[in-house]
Amino acid sequence: MSKQNIKKIIDPEWCPITAEMLKPGAMHQVVLQQNPLFENLGKRDWWELTNLFHDRNFQSGEMIFQQDTPGMGMYVIIHGTVKIVSERGEQEIELAVLKDGEFFGEMSLIDETARSASAVVSEKTHAIAIFRPQLEELLNRRPKLGNKILKRLSMIISHRLRIANQLISEYSQNYQEIDEP
């Protein structure tokens, strides 16, 4: 995200942007506020959330996590590009290319099932991560906030599942049309 875009989001025209506003935590908040999981939260909620996230920097080609390994957390891309790929034998299927502000790995916040895909860095990426133990701690300490985030997470996963079901349905319909004489 460019300084100009950050300025539009956090800085009205009449207020000059300061170094303080561009500290990593401020930039994280700017990106997170655009994310449906974290939008419209109060100051106290933001204070709680900043203590949950961990900064991560990845180099191009680096694997963030691998398919079939235990999932522990979700990542939000502050800056960079990440490919989500599914490995089927020798074949690699690109499921998504994610950029600034987008997130992945969210299902691991809900259950301890192995990762359904791999996440590979396409270009140098700065991300923040939240891990299941921190979310569980938040649920114990601030149940209202934790449940708000879990509800939003459930809605997003549900939306993504509907899209996946639609794609599968369209694919199978097209496949049947090809097989019919």
Sequence and secondary structure as in RCSB ss.txt:
>XXXX:A:sequence
MSKQNIKKIIDPEWCPITAEMLKPGAMHQVVLQQNPLFENLGKRDWWELTNLFHDRNFQSGEMIFQQDTPGMGMY
VIIHGTVKIVSERGEQEIELAVLKDGEFFGEMSLIDETARSASAVVSEKTHAIAIFRPQLEELLNRRPKLGNKIL
KRLSMIISHRLRIANQLISEYSQNYQEIDEP
>XXXX:A:secstr
  HHHHHHHH  TTS   TGGGSHHHHHHHHHHTSTTTTT  HHHHHHHHTT EEEEE TT EEE TTSB  EEE
EEEEEEEEEEEEETTEEEEEEEE TT EE GGGGT   B SSEEEEEEEEEEEEEEHHHHHHHHHH HHHHHHHH
HHHHHHHHHHHHHHHHHHHHHHHHHHHHH  
